[in-house]
């Protein structure tokens, strides 16, 4: 499972969210956590449409399990990851 946060350096909410995002990686060692800046990492973001921050994308292999904005509260992401793990 890959958990990607799509954000922007200029976004204050994103910068406040970043540390906790990577702290969640310790709770889910089986997942890889990736931070992409939509401008600096535009080549990796590709055609993904990001309208709000933070936007989270969760994939497993080629399958996209979730893509969309989440409130910038780590508990929302924690619950989402757990729910997706339980489904698989």
PDB file with SEQRES, HELIX, SHEET and CRYST1 records, atoms N, CA, C and O in Angstrom:
SEQRES   1 A   88  UNK UNK UNK UNK UNK UNK UNK UNK UNK UNK UNK UNK UNK          
SEQRES   2 A   88  UNK UNK UNK UNK UNK UNK UNK UNK UNK UNK UNK UNK UNK          
SEQRES   3 A   88  UNK UNK UNK UNK UNK UNK UNK UNK UNK UNK UNK UNK UNK          
SEQRES   4 A   88  UNK UNK UNK UNK UNK UNK UNK UNK UNK UNK UNK UNK UNK          
SEQRES   5 A   88  UNK UNK UNK UNK UNK UNK UNK UNK UNK UNK UNK UNK UNK          
SEQRES   6 A   88  UNK UNK UNK UNK UNK UNK UNK UNK UNK UNK UNK UNK UNK          
SEQRES   7 A   88  UNK UNK UNK UNK UNK UNK UNK UNK UNK UNK                      
HELIX    1 AA1 UNK A   12  UNK A   27  1                                  16    
HELIX    2 AA2 UNK A   42  UNK A   45  1                                   4    
HELIX    3 AA3 UNK A   74  UNK A   87  1                                  14    
SHEET    1 AA1 4 UNK A  32  UNK A  37  0                                        
SHEET    2 AA1 4 UNK A   2  UNK A   7  1                                        
SHEET    3 AA1 4 UNK A  55  UNK A  60 -1                                        
SHEET    4 AA1 4 UNK A  63  UNK A  69 -1                                        
CRYST1    1.000    1.000    1.000  90.00  90.00  90.00 P 1           1          
ATOM      1  N   UNK A   1       0.851  -1.174   0.000  1.00  0.00           N  
ATOM      2  CA  UNK A   1       0.000   0.000   0.000  1.00  0.00           C  
ATOM      3  C   UNK A   1       0.894   1.233   0.000  1.00  0.00           C  
ATOM      4  O   UNK A   1       1.858   1.321   0.760  1.00  0.00           O  
ATOM      5  N   UNK A   2       0.559   2.177  -0.861  1.00  0.00           N  
ATOM      6  CA  UNK A   2       1.285   3.445  -0.911  1.00  0.00           C  
ATOM      7  C   UNK A   2       0.300   4.554  -0.569  1.00  0.00           C  
ATOM      8  O   UNK A   2      -0.746   4.689  -1.204  1.00  0.00           O  
ATOM      9  N   UNK A   3       0.644   5.342   0.435  1.00  0.00           N  
ATOM     10  CA  UNK A   3      -0.174   6.474   0.876  1.00  0.00           C  
ATOM     11  C   UNK A   3       0.563   7.738   0.468  1.00  0.00           C  
ATOM     12  O   UNK A   3       1.647   8.032   0.971  1.00  0.00           O  
ATOM     13  N   UNK A   4      -0.039   8.480  -0.450  1.00  0.00           N  
ATOM     14  CA  UNK A   4       0.600   9.678  -0.987  1.00  0.00           C  
ATOM     15  C   UNK A   4      -0.204  10.901  -0.589  1.00  0.00           C  
ATOM     16  O   UNK A   4      -1.426  10.926  -0.734  1.00  0.00           O  
ATOM     17  N   UNK A   5       0.481  11.909  -0.090  1.00  0.00           N  
ATOM     18  CA  UNK A   5      -0.135  13.192   0.195  1.00  0.00           C  
ATOM     19  C   UNK A   5       0.315  14.165  -0.885  1.00  0.00           C  
ATOM     20  O   UNK A   5       1.509  14.378  -1.095  1.00  0.00           O  
ATOM     21  N   UNK A   6      -0.665  14.750  -1.565  1.00  0.00           N  
ATOM     22  CA  UNK A   6      -0.392  15.744  -2.596  1.00  0.00           C  
ATOM     23  C   UNK A   6      -0.685  17.114  -2.013  1.00  0.00           C  
ATOM     24  O   UNK A   6      -1.826  17.427  -1.670  1.00  0.00           O  
ATOM     25  N   UNK A   7       0.342  17.916  -1.906  1.00  0.00           N  
ATOM     26  CA  UNK A   7       0.228  19.234  -1.273  1.00  0.00           C  
ATOM     27  C   UNK A   7       1.069  20.253  -2.019  1.00  0.00           C  
ATOM     28  O   UNK A   7       1.579  19.992  -3.108  1.00  0.00           O  
ATOM     29  N   UNK A   8       1.200  21.412  -1.408  1.00  0.00           N  
ATOM     30  CA  UNK A   8       2.003  22.481  -2.002  1.00  0.00           C  
ATOM     31  C   UNK A   8       2.802  23.177  -0.899  1.00  0.00           C  
ATOM     32  O   UNK A   8       2.318  23.368   0.217  1.00  0.00           O  
ATOM     33  N   UNK A   9       4.013  23.544  -1.235  1.00  0.00           N  
ATOM     34  CA  UNK A   9       4.901  24.192  -0.273  1.00  0.00           C  
ATOM     35  C   UNK A   9       4.298  25.474   0.289  1.00  0.00           C  
ATOM     36  O   UNK A   9       4.506  25.790   1.461  1.00  0.00           O  
ATOM     37  N   UNK A  10       3.556  26.212  -0.526  1.00  0.00           N  
ATOM     38  CA  UNK A  10       2.985  27.491  -0.107  1.00  0.00           C  
ATOM     39  C   UNK A  10       1.738  27.333   0.769  1.00  0.00           C  
ATOM     40  O   UNK A  10       1.240  28.318   1.314  1.00  0.00           O  
ATOM     41  N   UNK A  11       1.235  26.114   0.908  1.00  0.00           N  
ATOM     42  CA  UNK A  11       0.003  25.864   1.670  1.00  0.00           C  
ATOM     43  C   UNK A  11       0.327  25.675   3.156  1.00  0.00           C  
ATOM     44  O   UNK A  11       0.994  24.710   3.530  1.00  0.00           O  
ATOM     45  N   UNK A  12      -0.141  26.584   3.989  1.00  0.00           N  
ATOM     46  CA  UNK A  12       0.119  26.496   5.434  1.00  0.00           C  
ATOM     47  C   UNK A  12      -0.487  25.244   6.047  1.00  0.00           C  
ATOM     48  O   UNK A  12       0.122  24.633   6.925  1.00  0.00           O  
ATOM     49  N   UNK A  13      -1.672  24.852   5.603  1.00  0.00           N  
ATOM     50  CA  UNK A  13      -2.310  23.631   6.122  1.00  0.00           C  
ATOM     51  C   UNK A  13      -1.462  22.406   5.819  1.00  0.00           C  
ATOM     52  O   UNK A  13      -1.324  21.510   6.651  1.00  0.00           O  
ATOM     53  N   UNK A  14      -0.901  22.379   4.623  1.00  0.00           N  
ATOM     54  CA  UNK A  14      -0.053  21.243   4.246  1.00  0.00           C  
ATOM     55  C   UNK A  14       1.195  21.166   5.118  1.00  0.00           C  
ATOM     56  O   UNK A  14       1.564  20.095   5.599  1.00  0.00           O  
ATOM     57  N   UNK A  15       1.823  22.287   5.310  1.00  0.00           N  
ATOM     58  CA  UNK A  15       3.040  22.286   6.124  1.00  0.00           C  
ATOM     59  C   UNK A  15       2.737  21.853   7.564  1.00  0.00           C  
ATOM     60  O   UNK A  15       3.536  21.148   8.181  1.00  0.00           O  
ATOM     61  N   UNK A  16       1.608  22.265   8.085  1.00  0.00           N  
ATOM     62  CA  UNK A  16       1.213  21.850   9.434  1.00  0.00           C  
ATOM     63  C   UNK A  16       0.879  20.361   9.472  1.00  0.00           C  
ATOM     64  O   UNK A  16       1.042  19.719  10.510  1.00  0.00           O  
ATOM     65  N   UNK A  17       0.419  19.809   8.366  1.00  0.00           N  
ATOM     66  CA  UNK A  17      -0.008  18.417   8.266  1.00  0.00           C  
ATOM     67  C   UNK A  17       1.164  17.454   8.085  1.00  0.00           C  
ATOM     68  O   UNK A  17       1.080  16.286   8.465  1.00  0.00           O  
ATOM     69  N   UNK A  18       2.235  17.939   7.514  1.00  0.00           N  
ATOM     70  CA  UNK A  18       3.353  17.088   7.069  1.00  0.00           C  
ATOM     71  C   UNK A  18       3.961  16.217   8.172  1.00  0.00           C  
ATOM     72  O   UNK A  18       4.117  15.012   7.978  1.00  0.00           O  
ATOM     73  N   UNK A  19       4.302  16.790   9.300  1.00  0.00           N  
ATOM     74  CA  UNK A  19       4.973  16.028  10.365  1.00  0.00           C  
ATOM     75  C   UNK A  19       4.101  14.871  10.843  1.00  0.00           C  
ATOM     76  O   UNK A  19       4.584  13.748  10.994  1.00  0.00           O  
ATOM     77  N   UNK A  20       2.831  15.140  11.078  1.00  0.00           N  
ATOM     78  CA  UNK A  20       1.917  14.086  11.526  1.00  0.00           C  
ATOM     79  C   UNK A  20       1.684  13.027  10.471  1.00  0.00           C  
ATOM     80  O   UNK A  20       1.490  11.855  10.796  1.00  0.00           O  
ATOM     81  N   UNK A  21       1.701  13.430   9.197  1.00  0.00           N  
ATOM     82  CA  UNK A  21       1.557  12.476   8.099  1.00  0.00           C  
ATOM     83  C   UNK A  21       2.665  11.430   8.178  1.00  0.00           C  
ATOM     84  O   UNK A  21       2.401  10.231   8.087  1.00  0.00           O  
ATOM     85  N   UNK A  22       3.891  11.880   8.346  1.00  0.00           N  
ATOM     86  CA  UNK A  22       5.006  10.942   8.425  1.00  0.00           C  
ATOM     87  C   UNK A  22       5.038  10.195   9.760  1.00  0.00           C  
ATOM     88  O   UNK A  22       5.583   9.094   9.832  1.00  0.00           O  
ATOM     89  N   UNK A  23       4.470  10.769  10.806  1.00  0.00           N  
ATOM     90  CA  UNK A  23       4.356  10.042  12.073  1.00  0.00           C  
ATOM     91  C   UNK A  23       3.439   8.831  11.909  1.00  0.00           C  
ATOM     92  O   UNK A  23       3.656   7.795  12.538  1.00  0.00           O  
ATOM     93  N   UNK A  24       2.418   8.961  11.065  1.00  0.00           N  
ATOM     94  CA  UNK A  24       1.529   7.825  10.806  1.00  0.00           C  
ATOM     95  C   UNK A  24       2.264   6.663  10.145  1.00  0.00           C  
ATOM     96  O   UNK A  24       1.853   5.511  10.287  1.00  0.00           O  
ATOM     97  N   UNK A  25       3.324   6.948   9.440  1.00  0.00           N  
ATOM     98  CA  UNK A  25       4.103   5.886   8.799  1.00  0.00           C  
ATOM     99  C   UNK A  25       4.606   4.888   9.843  1.00  0.00           C  
ATOM    100  O   UNK A  25       4.721   3.698   9.553  1.00  0.00           O  
ATOM    101  N   UNK A  26       4.902   5.356  11.039  1.00  0.00           N  
ATOM    102  CA  UNK A  26       5.335   4.458  12.109  1.00  0.00           C  
ATOM    103  C   UNK A  26       4.233   3.533  12.583  1.00  0.00           C  
ATOM    104  O   UNK A  26       4.510   2.441  13.079  1.00  0.00           O  
ATOM    105  N   UNK A  27       2.993   3.954  12.437  1.00  0.00           N  
ATOM    106  CA  UNK A  27       1.854   3.120  12.825  1.00  0.00           C  
ATOM    107  C   UNK A  27       1.504   2.084  11.761  1.00  0.00           C  
ATOM    108  O   UNK A  27       0.868   1.072  12.053  1.00  0.00           O  
ATOM    109  N   UNK A  28       1.921   2.343  10.537  1.00  0.00           N  
ATOM    110  CA  UNK A  28       1.599   1.461   9.419  1.00  0.00           C  
ATOM    111  C   UNK A  28       2.874   1.092   8.660  1.00  0.00           C  
ATOM    112  O   UNK A  28       3.078   1.534   7.530  1.00  0.00           O  
ATOM    113  N   UNK A  29       3.738   0.275   9.292  1.00  0.00           N  
ATOM    114  CA  UNK A  29       5.027  -0.036   8.673  1.00  0.00           C  
ATOM    115  C   UNK A  29       4.917  -0.815   7.364  1.00  0.00           C  
ATOM    116  O   UNK A  29       5.865  -0.837   6.578  1.00  0.00           O  
ATOM    117  N   UNK A  30       3.782  -1.450   7.122  1.00  0.00           N  
ATOM    118  CA  UNK A  30       3.593  -2.202   5.884  1.00  0.00           C  
ATOM    119  C   UNK A  30       3.255  -1.294   4.705  1.00  0.00           C  
ATOM    120  O   UNK A  30       3.224  -1.749   3.562  1.00  0.00           O  
ATOM    121  N   UNK A  31       3.005  -0.022   4.971  1.00  0.00           N  
ATOM    122  CA  UNK A  31       2.677   0.943   3.920  1.00  0.00           C  
ATOM    123  C   UNK A  31       3.865   1.870   3.679  1.00  0.00           C  
ATOM    124  O   UNK A  31       4.698   2.084   4.561  1.00  0.00           O  
ATOM    125  N   UNK A  32       3.922   2.411   2.476  1.00  0.00           N  
ATOM    126  CA  UNK A  32       4.941   3.411   2.144  1.00  0.00           C  
ATOM    127  C   UNK A  32       4.237   4.759   2.076  1.00  0.00           C  
ATOM    128  O   UNK A  32       3.215   4.895   1.403  1.00  0.00           O  
ATOM    129  N   UNK A  33       4.773   5.745   2.762  1.00  0.00           N  
ATOM    130  CA  UNK A  33       4.200   7.086   2.799  1.00  0.00           C  
ATOM    131  C   UNK A  33       5.048   8.011   1.934  1.00  0.00           C  
ATOM    132  O   UNK A  33       6.270   8.061   2.071  1.00  0.00           O  
ATOM    133  N   UNK A  34       4.381   8.744   1.038  1.00  0.00           N  
ATOM    134  CA  UNK A  34       5.067   9.606   0.075  1.00  0.00           C  
ATOM    135  C   UNK A  34       4.441  10.991   0.131  1.00  0.00           C  
ATOM    136  O   UNK A  34       3.217  11.120   0.176  1.00  0.00           O  
ATOM    137  N   UNK A  35       5.262  12.011   0.127  1.00  0.00           N  
ATOM    138  CA  UNK A  35       4.821  13.409   0.100  1.00  0.00           C  
ATOM    139  C   UNK A  35       5.193  13.984  -1.257  1.00  0.00           C  
ATOM    140  O   UNK A  35       6.368  13.992  -1.626  1.00  0.00           O  
ATOM    141  N   UNK A  36       4.203  14.468  -2.005  1.00  0.00           N  
ATOM    142  CA  UNK A  36       4.478  15.079  -3.299  1.00  0.00           C  
ATOM    143  C   UNK A  36       3.990  16.518  -3.305  1.00  0.00           C  
ATOM    144  O   UNK A  36       2.835  16.798  -2.984  1.00  0.00           O  
ATOM    145  N   UNK A  37       4.871  17.411  -3.668  1.00  0.00           N  
ATOM    146  CA  UNK A  37       4.509  18.807  -3.877  1.00  0.00           C  
ATOM    147  C   UNK A  37       3.987  18.905  -5.309  1.00  0.00           C  
ATOM    148  O   UNK A  37       4.689  18.538  -6.251  1.00  0.00           O  
ATOM    149  N   UNK A  38       2.761  19.397  -5.478  1.00  0.00           N  
ATOM    150  CA  UNK A  38       2.151  19.380  -6.804  1.00  0.00           C  
ATOM    151  C   UNK A  38       2.909  20.217  -7.826  1.00  0.00           C  
ATOM    152  O   UNK A  38       2.754  20.013  -9.030  1.00  0.00           O  
ATOM    153  N   UNK A  39       3.720  21.149  -7.363  1.00  0.00           N  
ATOM    154  CA  UNK A  39       4.507  21.971  -8.288  1.00  0.00           C  
ATOM    155  C   UNK A  39       5.910  21.412  -8.464  1.00  0.00           C  
ATOM    156  O   UNK A  39       6.353  21.194  -9.592  1.00  0.00           O  
ATOM    157  N   UNK A  40       6.613  21.178  -7.363  1.00  0.00           N  
ATOM    158  CA  UNK A  40       7.989  20.684  -7.444  1.00  0.00           C  
ATOM    159  C   UNK A  40       8.068  19.266  -7.990  1.00  0.00           C  
ATOM    160  O   UNK A  40       9.052  18.903  -8.634  1.00  0.00           O  
ATOM    161  N   UNK A  41       7.038  18.461  -7.737  1.00  0.00           N  
ATOM    162  CA  UNK A  41       7.020  17.066  -8.171  1.00  0.00           C  
ATOM    163  C   UNK A  41       5.973  16.838  -9.263  1.00  0.00           C  
ATOM    164  O   UNK A  41       5.382  15.762  -9.352  1.00  0.00           O  
ATOM    165  N   UNK A  42       5.752  17.855 -10.087  1.00  0.00           N  
ATOM    166  CA  UNK A  42       4.696  17.806 -11.107  1.00  0.00           C  
ATOM    167  C   UNK A  42       4.834  16.600 -12.032  1.00  0.00           C  
ATOM    168  O   UNK A  42       3.828  16.047 -12.476  1.00  0.00           O  
ATOM    169  N   UNK A  43       6.061  16.185 -12.328  1.00  0.00           N  
ATOM    170  CA  UNK A  43       6.247  15.027 -13.207  1.00  0.00           C  
ATOM    171  C   UNK A  43       5.702  13.750 -12.578  1.00  0.00           C  
ATOM    172  O   UNK A  43       5.219  12.876 -13.298  1.00  0.00           O  
ATOM    173  N   UNK A  44       5.767  13.619 -11.253  1.00  0.00           N  
ATOM    174  CA  UNK A  44       5.230  12.446 -10.563  1.00  0.00           C  
ATOM    175  C   UNK A  44       3.719  12.565 -10.341  1.00  0.00           C  
ATOM    176  O   UNK A  44       3.011  11.558 -10.318  1.00  0.00           O  
ATOM    177  N   UNK A  45       3.233  13.787 -10.179  1.00  0.00           N  
ATOM    178  CA  UNK A  45       1.804  14.013  -9.988  1.00  0.00           C  
ATOM    179  C   UNK A  45       1.052  13.709 -11.287  1.00  0.00           C  
ATOM    180  O   UNK A  45      -0.060  13.181 -11.260  1.00  0.00           O  
ATOM    181  N   UNK A  46       1.657  14.039 -12.398  1.00  0.00           N  
ATOM    182  CA  UNK A  46       1.063  13.728 -13.694  1.00  0.00           C  
ATOM    183  C   UNK A  46      -0.277  14.407 -13.909  1.00  0.00           C  
ATOM    184  O   UNK A  46      -0.419  15.608 -13.677  1.00  0.00           O  
ATOM    185  N   UNK A  47      -1.256  13.636 -14.350  1.00  0.00           N  
ATOM    186  CA  UNK A  47      -2.574  14.155 -14.691  1.00  0.00           C  
ATOM    187  C   UNK A  47      -3.551  14.191 -13.521  1.00  0.00           C  
ATOM    188  O   UNK A  47      -4.723  14.512 -13.719  1.00  0.00           O  
ATOM    189  N   UNK A  48      -3.109  13.875 -12.321  1.00  0.00           N  
ATOM    190  CA  UNK A  48      -4.010  13.884 -11.169  1.00  0.00           C  
ATOM    191  C   UNK A  48      -4.519  15.304 -10.918  1.00  0.00           C  
ATOM    192  O   UNK A  48      -3.739  16.255 -10.883  1.00  0.00           O  
ATOM    193  N   UNK A  49      -5.814  15.432 -10.748  1.00  0.00           N  
ATOM    194  CA  UNK A  49      -6.442  16.725 -10.490  1.00  0.00           C  
ATOM    195  C   UNK A  49      -6.511  16.960  -8.983  1.00  0.00           C  
ATOM    196  O   UNK A  49      -7.180  16.216  -8.266  1.00  0.00           O  
ATOM    197  N   UNK A  50      -5.833  17.970  -8.513  1.00  0.00           N  
ATOM    198  CA  UNK A  50      -5.817  18.312  -7.098  1.00  0.00           C  
ATOM    199  C   UNK A  50      -6.515  19.654  -6.936  1.00  0.00           C  
ATOM    200  O   UNK A  50      -6.038  20.680  -7.422  1.00  0.00           O  
ATOM    201  N   UNK A  51      -7.652  19.635  -6.246  1.00  0.00           N  
ATOM    202  CA  UNK A  51      -8.431  20.857  -6.076  1.00  0.00           C  
ATOM    203  C   UNK A  51      -8.346  21.423  -4.668  1.00  0.00           C  
ATOM    204  O   UNK A  51      -8.486  22.631  -4.473  1.00  0.00           O  
ATOM    205  N   UNK A  52      -8.114  20.553  -3.678  1.00  0.00           N  
ATOM    206  CA  UNK A  52      -8.020  20.987  -2.278  1.00  0.00           C  
ATOM    207  C   UNK A  52      -6.870  20.265  -1.600  1.00  0.00           C  
ATOM    208  O   UNK A  52      -6.419  19.210  -2.046  1.00  0.00           O  
ATOM    209  N   UNK A  53      -6.411  20.857  -0.520  1.00  0.00           N  
ATOM    210  CA  UNK A  53      -5.292  20.285   0.242  1.00  0.00           C  
ATOM    211  C   UNK A  53      -5.723  19.945   1.652  1.00  0.00           C  
ATOM    212  O   UNK A  53      -6.568  20.636   2.220  1.00  0.00           O  
ATOM    213  N   UNK A  54      -5.168  18.906   2.225  1.00  0.00           N  
ATOM    214  CA  UNK A  54      -4.361  17.890   1.569  1.00  0.00           C  
ATOM    215  C   UNK A  54      -5.235  16.926   0.764  1.00  0.00           C  
ATOM    216  O   UNK A  54      -6.356  16.603   1.158  1.00  0.00           O  
ATOM    217  N   UNK A  55      -4.704  16.481  -0.359  1.00  0.00           N  
ATOM    218  CA  UNK A  55      -5.343  15.435  -1.148  1.00  0.00           C  
ATOM    219  C   UNK A  55      -4.538  14.165  -0.928  1.00  0.00           C  
ATOM    220  O   UNK A  55      -3.309  14.172  -0.996  1.00  0.00           O  
ATOM    221  N   UNK A  56      -5.244  13.080  -0.664  1.00  0.00           N  
ATOM    222  CA  UNK A  56      -4.612  11.801  -0.360  1.00  0.00           C  
ATOM    223  C   UNK A  56      -4.920  10.817  -1.477  1.00  0.00           C  
ATOM    224  O   UNK A  56      -6.047  10.738  -1.966  1.00  0.00           O  
ATOM    225  N   UNK A  57      -3.912  10.081  -1.864  1.00  0.00           N  
ATOM    226  CA  UNK A  57      -4.082   8.988  -2.829  1.00  0.00           C  
ATOM    227  C   UNK A  57      -3.514   7.729  -2.199  1.00  0.00           C  
ATOM    228  O   UNK A  57      -2.370   7.708  -1.744  1.00  0.00           O  
ATOM    229  N   UNK A  58      -4.322   6.685  -2.178  1.00  0.00           N  
ATOM    230  CA  UNK A  58      -3.874   5.409  -1.625  1.00  0.00           C  
ATOM    231  C   UNK A  58      -4.009   4.360  -2.716  1.00  0.00           C  
ATOM    232  O   UNK A  58      -5.078   4.177  -3.298  1.00  0.00           O  
ATOM    233  N   UNK A  59      -2.909   3.678  -2.980  1.00  0.00           N  
ATOM    234  CA  UNK A  59      -2.885   2.648  -4.014  1.00  0.00           C  
ATOM    235  C   UNK A  59      -2.327   1.346  -3.450  1.00  0.00           C  
ATOM    236  O   UNK A  59      -1.599   1.321  -2.458  1.00  0.00           O  
ATOM    237  N   UNK A  60      -2.700   0.283  -4.124  1.00  0.00           N  
ATOM    238  CA  UNK A  60      -2.091  -1.025  -3.862  1.00  0.00           C  
ATOM    239  C   UNK A  60      -1.808  -1.612  -5.233  1.00  0.00           C  
ATOM    240  O   UNK A  60      -2.724  -1.999  -5.959  1.00  0.00           O  
ATOM    241  N   UNK A  61      -0.538  -1.673  -5.577  1.00  0.00           N  
ATOM    242  CA  UNK A  61      -0.184  -2.090  -6.927  1.00  0.00           C  
ATOM    243  C   UNK A  61      -0.725  -1.059  -7.916  1.00  0.00           C  
ATOM    244  O   UNK A  61      -0.494   0.140  -7.760  1.00  0.00           O  
ATOM    245  N   UNK A  62      -1.436  -1.526  -8.915  1.00  0.00           N  
ATOM    246  CA  UNK A  62      -2.033  -0.638  -9.907  1.00  0.00           C  
ATOM    247  C   UNK A  62      -3.406  -0.126  -9.477  1.00  0.00           C  
ATOM    248  O   UNK A  62      -3.951   0.784 -10.102  1.00  0.00           O  
ATOM    249  N   UNK A  63      -3.961  -0.701  -8.423  1.00  0.00           N  
ATOM    250  CA  UNK A  63      -5.319  -0.345  -7.988  1.00  0.00           C  
ATOM    251  C   UNK A  63      -5.312   0.927  -7.141  1.00  0.00           C  
ATOM    252  O   UNK A  63      -4.541   1.047  -6.189  1.00  0.00           O  
ATOM    253  N   UNK A  64      -6.165   1.858  -7.492  1.00  0.00           N  
ATOM    254  CA  UNK A  64      -6.349   3.064  -6.683  1.00  0.00           C  
ATOM    255  C   UNK A  64      -7.476   2.787  -5.693  1.00  0.00           C  
ATOM    256  O   UNK A  64      -8.617   2.547  -6.087  1.00  0.00           O  
ATOM    257  N   UNK A  65      -7.145   2.824  -4.408  1.00  0.00           N  
ATOM    258  CA  UNK A  65      -8.115   2.521  -3.361  1.00  0.00           C  
ATOM    259  C   UNK A  65      -8.858   3.765  -2.890  1.00  0.00           C  
ATOM    260  O   UNK A  65     -10.014   3.684  -2.475  1.00  0.00           O  
ATOM    261  N   UNK A  66      -8.189   4.919  -2.956  1.00  0.00           N  
ATOM    262  CA  UNK A  66      -8.794   6.179  -2.534  1.00  0.00           C  
ATOM    263  C   UNK A  66      -8.060   7.318  -3.215  1.00  0.00           C  
ATOM    264  O   UNK A  66      -6.841   7.277  -3.386  1.00  0.00           O  
ATOM    265  N   UNK A  67      -8.821   8.339  -3.604  1.00  0.00           N  
ATOM    266  CA  UNK A  67      -8.224   9.566  -4.114  1.00  0.00           C  
ATOM    267  C   UNK A  67      -9.182  10.709  -3.823  1.00  0.00           C  
ATOM    268  O   UNK A  67     -10.312  10.727  -4.312  1.00  0.00           O  
ATOM    269  N   UNK A  68      -8.721  11.663  -3.022  1.00  0.00           N  
ATOM    270  CA  UNK A  68      -9.543  12.826  -2.747  1.00  0.00           C  
ATOM    271  C   UNK A  68      -9.009  13.620  -1.574  1.00  0.00           C  
ATOM    272  O   UNK A  68      -8.088  13.188  -0.880  1.00  0.00           O  
ATOM    273  N   UNK A  69      -9.597  14.789  -1.359  1.00  0.00           N  
ATOM    274  CA  UNK A  69      -9.163  15.617  -0.228  1.00  0.00           C  
ATOM    275  C   UNK A  69      -9.682  15.037   1.083  1.00  0.00           C  
ATOM    276  O   UNK A  69     -10.751  14.427   1.134  1.00  0.00           O  
ATOM    277  N   UNK A  70      -8.908  15.240   2.130  1.00  0.00           N  
ATOM    278  CA  UNK A  70      -9.308  14.869   3.486  1.00  0.00           C  
ATOM    279  C   UNK A  70      -9.134  16.089   4.371  1.00  0.00           C  
ATOM    280  O   UNK A  70      -8.266  16.922   4.110  1.00  0.00           O  
ATOM    281  N   UNK A  71      -9.949  16.209   5.417  1.00  0.00           N  
ATOM    282  CA  UNK A  71      -9.683  17.285   6.374  1.00  0.00           C  
ATOM    283  C   UNK A  71      -8.267  17.107   6.936  1.00  0.00           C  
ATOM    284  O   UNK A  71      -7.804  15.975   7.078  1.00  0.00           O  
ATOM    285  N   UNK A  72      -7.587  18.182   7.250  1.00  0.00           N  
ATOM    286  CA  UNK A  72      -6.191  18.063   7.707  1.00  0.00           C  
ATOM    287  C   UNK A  72      -6.079  17.626   9.172  1.00  0.00           C  
ATOM    288  O   UNK A  72      -5.436  18.281   9.991  1.00  0.00           O  
ATOM    289  N   UNK A  73      -6.720  16.511   9.464  1.00  0.00           N  
ATOM    290  CA  UNK A  73      -6.669  15.908  10.805  1.00  0.00           C  
ATOM    291  C   UNK A  73      -6.207  14.472  10.614  1.00  0.00           C  
ATOM    292  O   UNK A  73      -6.838  13.713   9.878  1.00  0.00           O  
ATOM    293  N   UNK A  74      -5.139  14.097  11.252  1.00  0.00           N  
ATOM    294  CA  UNK A  74      -4.517  12.798  11.025  1.00  0.00           C  
ATOM    295  C   UNK A  74      -5.425  11.627  11.384  1.00  0.00           C  
ATOM    296  O   UNK A  74      -5.277  10.539  10.827  1.00  0.00           O  
ATOM    297  N   UNK A  75      -6.345  11.832  12.288  1.00  0.00           N  
ATOM    298  CA  UNK A  75      -7.255  10.749  12.663  1.00  0.00           C  
ATOM    299  C   UNK A  75      -8.104  10.306  11.475  1.00  0.00           C  
ATOM    300  O   UNK A  75      -8.433   9.125  11.369  1.00  0.00           O  
ATOM    301  N   UNK A  76      -8.462  11.213  10.589  1.00  0.00           N  
ATOM    302  CA  UNK A  76      -9.239  10.847   9.393  1.00  0.00           C  
ATOM    303  C   UNK A  76      -8.433   9.896   8.507  1.00  0.00           C  
ATOM    304  O   UNK A  76      -8.961   8.895   8.021  1.00  0.00           O  
ATOM    305  N   UNK A  77      -7.173  10.210   8.304  1.00  0.00           N  
ATOM    306  CA  UNK A  77      -6.326   9.352   7.482  1.00  0.00           C  
ATOM    307  C   UNK A  77      -6.090   8.016   8.174  1.00  0.00           C  
ATOM    308  O   UNK A  77      -6.111   6.973   7.520  1.00  0.00           O  
ATOM    309  N   UNK A  78      -5.871   8.029   9.453  1.00  0.00           N  
ATOM    310  CA  UNK A  78      -5.660   6.796  10.219  1.00  0.00           C  
ATOM    311  C   UNK A  78      -6.861   5.856  10.038  1.00  0.00           C  
ATOM    312  O   UNK A  78      -6.687   4.670   9.759  1.00  0.00           O  
ATOM    313  N   UNK A  79      -8.072   6.388  10.197  1.00  0.00           N  
ATOM    314  CA  UNK A  79      -9.279   5.561  10.054  1.00  0.00           C  
ATOM    315  C   UNK A  79      -9.440   5.050   8.627  1.00  0.00           C  
ATOM    316  O   UNK A  79      -9.848   3.907   8.417  1.00  0.00           O  
ATOM    317  N   UNK A  80      -9.124   5.886   7.652  1.00  0.00           N  
ATOM    318  CA  UNK A  80      -9.227   5.464   6.263  1.00  0.00           C  
ATOM    319  C   UNK A  80      -8.275   4.320   5.967  1.00  0.00           C  
ATOM    320  O   UNK A  80      -8.672   3.335   5.343  1.00  0.00           O  
ATOM    321  N   UNK A  81      -7.039   4.429   6.397  1.00  0.00           N  
ATOM    322  CA  UNK A  81      -6.062   3.372   6.150  1.00  0.00           C  
ATOM    323  C   UNK A  81      -6.511   2.074   6.812  1.00  0.00           C  
ATOM    324  O   UNK A  81      -6.456   1.009   6.197  1.00  0.00           O  
ATOM    325  N   UNK A  82      -6.948   2.161   8.050  1.00  0.00           N  
ATOM    326  CA  UNK A  82      -7.416   0.949   8.747  1.00  0.00           C  
ATOM    327  C   UNK A  82      -8.589   0.306   8.012  1.00  0.00           C  
ATOM    328  O   UNK A  82      -8.639  -0.914   7.857  1.00  0.00           O  
ATOM    329  N   UNK A  83      -9.526   1.127   7.564  1.00  0.00           N  
ATOM    330  CA  UNK A  83     -10.697   0.596   6.846  1.00  0.00           C  
ATOM    331  C   UNK A  83     -10.268  -0.093   5.548  1.00  0.00           C  
ATOM    332  O   UNK A  83     -10.789  -1.158   5.215  1.00  0.00           O  
ATOM    333  N   UNK A  84      -9.340   0.493   4.826  1.00  0.00           N  
ATOM    334  CA  UNK A  84      -8.875  -0.114   3.582  1.00  0.00           C  
ATOM    335  C   UNK A  84      -8.103  -1.412   3.841  1.00  0.00           C  
ATOM    336  O   UNK A  84      -8.188  -2.359   3.059  1.00  0.00           O  
ATOM    337  N   UNK A  85      -7.360  -1.445   4.929  1.00  0.00           N  
ATOM    338  CA  UNK A  85      -6.636  -2.674   5.279  1.00  0.00           C  
ATOM    339  C   UNK A  85      -7.623  -3.788   5.624  1.00  0.00           C  
ATOM    340  O   UNK A  85      -7.408  -4.945   5.261  1.00  0.00           O  
ATOM    341  N   UNK A  86      -8.689  -3.445   6.316  1.00  0.00           N  
ATOM    342  CA  UNK A  86      -9.677  -4.451   6.706  1.00  0.00           C  
ATOM    343  C   UNK A  86     -10.419  -5.007   5.493  1.00  0.00           C  
ATOM    344  O   UNK A  86     -10.823  -6.170   5.492  1.00  0.00           O  
ATOM    345  N   UNK A  87     -10.599  -4.181   4.460  1.00  0.00           N  
ATOM    346  CA  UNK A  87     -11.292  -4.630   3.257  1.00  0.00           C  
ATOM    347  C   UNK A  87     -10.482  -5.619   2.447  1.00  0.00           C  
ATOM    348  O   UNK A  87     -11.041  -6.427   1.707  1.00  0.00           O  
ATOM    349  N   UNK A  88      -9.163  -5.561   2.584  1.00  0.00           N  
ATOM    350  CA  UNK A  88      -8.333  -6.428   1.741  1.00  0.00           C  
ATOM    351  C   UNK A  88      -8.040  -7.762   2.386  1.00  0.00           C  
ATOM    352  O   UNK A  88      -7.354  -8.596   1.795  1.00  0.00           O  
TER     353      UNK A  88                                                      
END                                                                             
